[in-house]
Amino acid sequence: MDGEPVRQYLEADSGRQGITADALADEIGKQIPLRNEIPREEDCATASLFLASDYARAITGAHLDVNGGFFLGR
């Protein structure tokens, strides 16, 4: 998920690759099936709000991936 730690990684790794942090973020975004961007912190927050709401009252336990379909280690 995008945020300060990811931005710091992008800055460091993009320098090693000789590209901008935004260009590296775009390359990573192209690997994410549901969107052409790294999921934002807001995406995780809204998923959490859903789980805390009455809309999720019948959910008793679940593993919820908020990652746009991209899994590390594939």
Secondary structure, 3 states (H helix, E strand, C coil): CCCHHHHHHHHHHHHHHCCCHHHHHHHHHCCCCCCCCCCCHHHHHHHHHHHHCHHHCCCCCCCCCCCCCCCCCC
